[in-house]
């Protein structure tokens, strides 16, 4: 449909409640909840899920069902503010835990909550401000070109609230079940969170988590992605670990200080994985991220050039409600203020050079992210590749100008953190603005909502990171923080070259081989890098999705009950994870004196799988 012929659901001349106290307060609550839940999830498995559709469902449920309000634009505002939390969390947890890992090693002092908050707020503000002048060229002028699949799904969910509310029930029931299982496993300790079985012939083990969030991620990602991740886990635990043990014997190989035989005798297959395989996984992850960026370069250059060209016509002076943006003067002053803050505020470990790098890379990747989300969706947006590329260039520039050592580490991660948040938030914001464009929202009000949601989320995420680190520690089995650990390794590798490069390069060439075979290397690399218990649980979710799609005769849509139920599982477990972290820091022990152990965990996993199938497969009378 041509832009000039497009008519939104709510006409421009019609005024309905939109930016209200109800929508703001509800949106802020959702932003904090989804931000905390996705921070927890991302630190556990190295990936987050889009909060836009679940936020749209909950927004519809709260405004329509609970508060009995009838404005679809008010529900859209709740979704706009609420979904910002997930994007801010994703950008923060992919990079900033590296600062805590260095503090744990004694390289630097632990970052303060003020430092984390200021870095996150700066990234959030720049992500929103960089996107505002691009709205007309990307959202409006290319309406018939960029499909924005998630934005269309959000619009459909909100429109479905005009007639029914079954989707809301799926999300909230998922939240409740996810919360209960998390409490049973990690709160009360009555069932084991991990099922494991040794395989002595190969000197390894098979393991699987029973946590609802991880299984839910597998269901949402689908069979293809989950199977690729599981393939990486199989490669790591059933090929690499047995090979290292068989050929290594009593050898002492860097970076370990004990022999391979002693490592296995004292720590099992997990010790071999942490000492050697995770470096191979890091090399594969870094290479896969860069490959995804290189593959996207022609599209990146084309989209950036067209977006910049569209800026010439982006200032729409129309008085129509649906064409009003925040003033370009406000945007420019805001960007200047943020850059000055990055340069001059002592708690932000960056100088004028870092500020310049942030401006250049920030605007470039904000533009790229905004348009690529419209083309390939949030799930395929190569944010990890953007972050790695930024860290590589930033580390090289900082090292060349004498900014090395601990100060150079911190500056590089600060730059990477802000750029990562900018890219994540710009992509999410373009998606929200597209939903608003379809529904007939007021862009100016949505942009104000994005500023509110992103800043509130940025303020809260610092406390969440410090809380989770105190409770379990980043890099622990509970919070592997794979992306942040990778960013740490990349920075150290560029700055002083003290990595086990042989292992890293093995991972690099594994990723290259996978790409040559025509498979997505990033998903396989994540499977190599993560413990097998995570990728096998994700595989279980993928198998459930395969069965549901086959049973329903067609692939489920993004707004299906199964996807929404699993989104609820993730949110429910994430919320309880934060609650349990508070209990752990406070020294409150909820563990009961009895446990059903791994048998109990197996029963819970089977029951959860049955519930997912029940929710996702419609009964005969509802088909």
Rosetta blueprint (number, residue, H / E / L):
1 X L
2 X L
3 X H
4 X H
5 X H
6 X L
7 X L
8 X L
9 X L
10 X L
11 X L
12 X L
13 X L
14 X L
15 X L
16 X L
17 X L
18 X L
19 X L
20 X L
21 X H
22 X H
23 X H
24 X H
25 X H
26 X H
27 X H
28 X H
29 X H
30 X H
31 X H
32 X H
33 X H
34 X H
35 X H
36 X H
37 X H
38 X H
39 X H
40 X H
41 X H
42 X H
43 X H
44 X H
45 X H
46 X L
47 X L
48 X L
49 X L
50 X L
51 X L
52 X H
53 X H
54 X H
55 X H
56 X H
57 X H
58 X H
59 X H
60 X H
61 X H
62 X H
63 X H
64 X H
65 X H
66 X H
67 X L
68 X L
69 X L
70 X L
71 X L
72 X H
73 X H
74 X H
75 X H
76 X H
77 X H
78 X H
79 X H
80 X H
81 X H
82 X H
83 X H
84 X H
85 X H
86 X H
87 X H
88 X H
89 X H
90 X H
91 X H
92 X H
93 X H
94 X L
95 X L
96 X L
97 X H
98 X H
99 X H
100 X H
101 X H
102 X H
103 X H
104 X H
105 X L
106 X L
107 X L
108 X L
109 X L
110 X L
111 X L
112 X L
113 X H
114 X H
115 X H
116 X H
117 X H
118 X H
119 X H
120 X H
121 X H
122 X H
123 X H
124 X H
125 X H
126 X H
127 X H
128 X H
129 X H
130 X H
131 X H
132 X H
133 X L
134 X L
135 X H
136 X H
137 X H
138 X H
139 X H
140 X H
141 X L
142 X L
143 X L
144 X L
145 X L
146 X L
147 X L
148 X L
149 X H
150 X H
151 X H
152 X H
153 X H
154 X H
155 X H
156 X H
157 X H
158 X H
159 X H
160 X H
161 X L
162 X L
163 X L
164 X L
165 X L
166 X H
167 X H
168 X H
169 X H
170 X H
171 X H
172 X H
173 X H
174 X H
175 X H
176 X H
177 X H
178 X H
179 X H
180 X H
181 X H
182 X H
183 X H
184 X H
185 X H
186 X H
187 X H
188 X L
189 X L
190 X L
191 X L
192 X L
193 X L
194 X E
195 X E
196 X E
197 X E
198 X E
199 X E
200 X H
201 X H
202 X H
203 X L
204 X E
205 X E
206 X E
207 X E
208 X E
209 X E
210 X L
211 X L
212 X H
213 X H
214 X H
215 X H
216 X H
217 X H
218 X H
219 X H
220 X H
221 X H
222 X L
223 X H
224 X H
225 X H
226 X H
227 X H
228 X H
229 X H
230 X H
231 X H
232 X H
233 X H
234 X H
235 X H
236 X H
237 X H
238 X H
239 X H
240 X H
241 X H
242 X H
243 X H
244 X H
245 X H
246 X H
247 X H
248 X H
249 X L
250 X L
251 X L
252 X L
253 X L
254 X L
255 X L
256 X L
257 X L
258 X L
259 X L
260 X H
261 X H
262 X H
263 X H
264 X H
265 X H
266 X H
267 X H
268 X H
269 X H
270 X H
271 X H
272 X H
273 X H
274 X H
275 X H
276 X H
277 X H
278 X H
279 X H
280 X H
281 X H
282 X H
283 X H
284 X H
285 X H
286 X H
287 X H
288 X H
289 X H
290 X H
291 X H
292 X H
293 X H
294 X H
295 X H
296 X H
297 X H
298 X H
299 X H
300 X H
301 X H
302 X H
303 X H
304 X H
305 X H
306 X H
307 X H
308 X H
309 X H
310 X H
311 X H
312 X H
313 X H
314 X L
315 X L
316 X L
317 X L
318 X L
319 X L
320 X L
321 X H
322 X H
323 X H
324 X L
325 X L
326 X L
327 X L
328 X H
329 X H
330 X H
331 X H
332 X H
333 X H
334 X H
335 X H
336 X H
337 X H
338 X H
339 X H
340 X H
341 X H
342 X H
343 X H
344 X H
345 X L
346 X L
347 X L
348 X L
349 X L
350 X L
351 X L
352 X H
353 X H
354 X H
355 X H
356 X H
357 X H
358 X H
359 X H
360 X H
361 X H
362 X H
363 X H
364 X H
365 X H
366 X H
367 X H
368 X H
369 X H
370 X H
371 X H
372 X H
373 X H
374 X H
375 X H
376 X H
377 X L
378 X H
379 X H
380 X H
381 X L
382 X L
383 X H
384 X H
385 X H
386 X H
387 X H
388 X H
389 X H
390 X H
391 X H
392 X H
393 X H
394 X H
395 X H
396 X H
397 X H
398 X H
399 X H
400 X H
401 X L
402 X L
403 X L
404 X L
405 X H
406 X H
407 X H
408 X H
409 X H
410 X H
411 X H
412 X H
413 X H
414 X H
415 X H
416 X H
417 X H
418 X H
419 X H
420 X H
421 X H
422 X H
423 X H
424 X H
425 X H
426 X H
427 X H
428 X H
429 X H
430 X H
431 X H
432 X H
433 X H
434 X H
435 X H
436 X H
437 X H
438 X H
439 X H
440 X L
441 X L
442 X L
443 X H
444 X H
445 X H
446 X H
447 X H
448 X H
449 X H
450 X H
451 X H
452 X H
453 X H
454 X H
455 X H
456 X H
457 X H
458 X H
459 X H
460 X H
461 X H
462 X H
463 X H
464 X H
465 X H
466 X H
467 X H
468 X H
469 X H
470 X H
471 X H
472 X L
473 X L
474 X L
475 X L
476 X L
477 X L
478 X L
479 X L
480 X L
481 X L
482 X H
483 X H
484 X H
485 X H
486 X H
487 X H
488 X H
489 X H
490 X H
491 X H
492 X H
493 X H
494 X H
495 X H
496 X H
497 X L
498 X L
499 X L
500 X L
501 X H
502 X H
503 X H
504 X H
505 X H
506 X H
507 X H
508 X H
509 X H
510 X H
511 X H
512 X H
513 X H
514 X H
515 X H
516 X H
517 X L
518 X L
519 X L
520 X L
521 X H
522 X H
523 X H
524 X H
525 X H
526 X H
527 X H
528 X H
529 X H
530 X L
531 X L
532 X H
533 X H
534 X H
535 X H
536 X H
537 X H
538 X H
539 X H
540 X H
541 X H
542 X H
543 X H
544 X H
545 X H
546 X H
547 X H
548 X H
549 X H
550 X H
551 X H
552 X L
553 X L
554 X L
555 X L
556 X L
557 X L
558 X L
559 X L
560 X L
561 X H
562 X H
563 X H
564 X H
565 X H
566 X H
567 X H
568 X H
569 X H
570 X H
571 X H
572 X H
573 X H
574 X H
575 X H
576 X H
577 X H
578 X H
579 X H
580 X H
581 X H
582 X H
583 X H
584 X H
585 X H
586 X H
587 X L
588 X L
589 X L
590 X L
591 X L
592 X L
593 X L
594 X L
595 X L
596 X L
597 X H
598 X H
599 X H
600 X H
601 X H
602 X H
603 X H
604 X H
605 X H
606 X H
607 X H
608 X H
609 X H
610 X H
611 X H
612 X H
613 X H
614 X H
615 X H
616 X H
617 X L
618 X L
619 X L
620 X H
621 X H
622 X H
623 X L
